Amino acid sequence: MDLTTVFGIIVGIGGILLGNMAEGGHMGSLVQGAAFVIVLTGTAGAVLVSSRRDDLKLGFRMVGKAFQEDSERENESILRSLMECARLAKKESLLALEAKIPNLSNEFMQTALRSVLDGMEPKLLEDTLHQQLDVEEEHLLAGARIWTDAGGFAPTIGIIGAVLGLIHVMGNLTDTSKLGGGIAVAFVATVYGVGFANLLFLPLGNKLKRKIQQDMKGRQMIIAGALGIQAGLSPALLEMKLRAYLGSSYEKKK
């Protein structure tokens, strides 16, 4: 589990609630069912209008990815698999990879190495794999974008909720003793809108985008590895080239 996501949500929400209590506020003042419904349903409606159904389904399926362990370890596993294939191809031949490819856990790596065995030209292979990568990245980013879109809509919906609350208050000015409390309740919708946007929706969308970037880096490494194996690079030289995709963290572990 990615503890930074969980810890960040707890710290963000907890810090604001503690700050509210330190200023003399109480939890009950921030619990307003009508404001909650206005902000969430209004934001959901705006996202539904602005997004495709497939993007919505993907976006909700991707939520769990924000809480999963970083894909850096998976990229390290990709490097090890590529190096095993490179050593096998160098020691025996490219045809020796035919028996190993079905046992690889990464489908993109299987596709890349099968294309190498099929004798695809290096330039065509590179262009084809990069095209697949770009299409997949665009597809995944569309799913993550529904959360950043929600983060853009929520504060405005919160303001709408506050204005609706003020309209209700102004319609009952005869009872001035309730005026202050009514205004305070009205502004809870703004707190919900800004809070949901900046503590949940936007951070979630940004975390998913970073996870996607990490996954795409692993695929770029697969492309470079497949081209290196096809070109007959020595395993040592190829490993040096591929380690660049993992950054300094891999060097420290070494």
Secondary structure, DSSP 8 states (H G I E B T S, - for coil): --HHHHHHHHHHHHHHHHHHHHTT--GGGG--HHHHHHHHHHHHHHHHHHS-HHHHHHHHHGGGGGGS--THHHHHHHHHHHHHHHHHHHHS-GGGGGTTGGG-S-HHHHHHHHHHHTT--HHHHHHHHHHHHHHHHHHHHHHHHHHHHHHHHHHHHHHHHHHHHHHHHHTTTT-GGGHHHHHHHHHHHHHHHHHHIIIIIHHHHHHHHHHHHHHHHHHHHHHHHHHHHHHT--HHHHHHHHHTTT-HHHHHH-
